[in-house]
Every structure is written in structure tokens, then in C-alpha cells.
Amino acid sequence: MPPKIARLAALGAYGACGAFIALYALVAFISRPTPTGGIMLGLSVVTWISLALVVAALIGVHILVGKQLLALADGRPRPV
């Protein structure tokens, strides 16, 4: 892969982390309990925790892929 493409892909992976955080914030905002109705507090907490685990895993994978791509772009040796 050419270094410029690898660097661009790495920045895209890091940008996706921001999108995951924004999506998590949106779902947390939508699933909050309201005084006039909506979801119960216990179900909101379960939703927030389960979604946080998935988002954390996605962010972790994207950070690792981004680091690998930056190493490839800089010409550094990659661990196996």
C-alpha cells in the first residue's frame, strides 16, 4: 500500500472513532428517561452499558488498525 494511502486510511480510522462517540451520545440522549414518558431508568442504564461495550471495542480496533497503518506509512517495521 502506498504511504499516502496508508496515512489517509489511518486518519479515517481515527475519524471513525469520533463518529462512534457521536453515535453513542445520540443513542444515550434518545434513550434517556423523560418526565412525560419514555424508557425506564433501569432499561436506560442497560442500554448505555451494553452500547458502551460495543463502542469501546470498535474504538479499540480502529485505534490498533490506525497505528498499524501509520507504521506502514512511516516505513517502520510492523510486529507480527
C-alpha positions in Angstrom: 0.0 0.0 0.0 1.4 3.4 -0.9 2.4 5.5 2.2 -0.1 8.3 1.3 -3.0 5.9 1.1 -2.0 4.2 4.4 -1.8 7.6 6.2 -5.2 8.6 4.8 -6.7 5.3 5.9 -5.2 5.7 9.3 -6.7 9.2 9.7 -10.0 7.7 8.5 -9.8 5.1 11.2 -9.2 7.7 13.9 -12.0 9.8 12.5 -14.4 6.9 12.7 -13.6 6.8 16.5 -15.1 10.3 16.7 -18.2 9.2 14.8 -18.6 6.2 17.1 -18.6 8.5 20.1 -21.1 10.9 18.5 -23.4 7.9 17.7 -23.1 6.7 21.3 -24.0 10.2 22.6 -27.0 10.3 20.2 -28.4 6.9 21.4 -27.7 7.8 25.0 -29.7 11.1 24.5 -32.6 9.3 22.8 -32.8 6.5 25.4 -32.8 8.8 28.5 -35.9 8.7 30.7 -38.1 11.7 30.5 -40.7 13.0 32.9 -43.6 12.6 30.4 -42.8 9.1 29.4 -40.2 7.0 27.6 -37.9 4.3 28.7 -37.5 3.3 32.3 -34.2 4.2 34.1 -33.1 0.6 34.6 -33.5 -0.2 30.9 -31.7 3.1 30.0 -28.7 2.0 32.1 -28.6 -1.4 30.5 -28.8 0.2 27.1 -25.9 2.6 27.9 -23.7 -0.1 29.3 -24.2 -2.6 26.5 -23.7 0.1 23.8 -20.6 1.4 25.6 -19.0 -2.1 25.5 -19.6 -2.3 21.8 -18.4 1.2 21.1 -15.3 0.7 23.2 -14.5 -2.5 21.3 -14.9 -0.7 17.9 -12.8 2.2 19.0 -10.1 -0.1 20.3 -9.9 -2.0 17.0 -9.8 1.2 15.0 -7.0 2.6 17.1 -5.0 -0.5 16.6 -5.6 -0.5 12.8 -4.7 3.2 12.7 -1.4 2.6 14.5 -0.6 -0.2 12.1 -1.4 1.9 9.1 0.7 4.8 10.4 3.6 2.5 11.0 3.2 1.3 7.4 3.2 4.8 6.1 6.3 5.8 8.0 8.2 2.7 6.9 8.7 1.3 10.4 8.8 -2.5 10.9 5.4 -3.9 12.0 5.1 -6.5 14.7 3.7 -9.8 13.7 
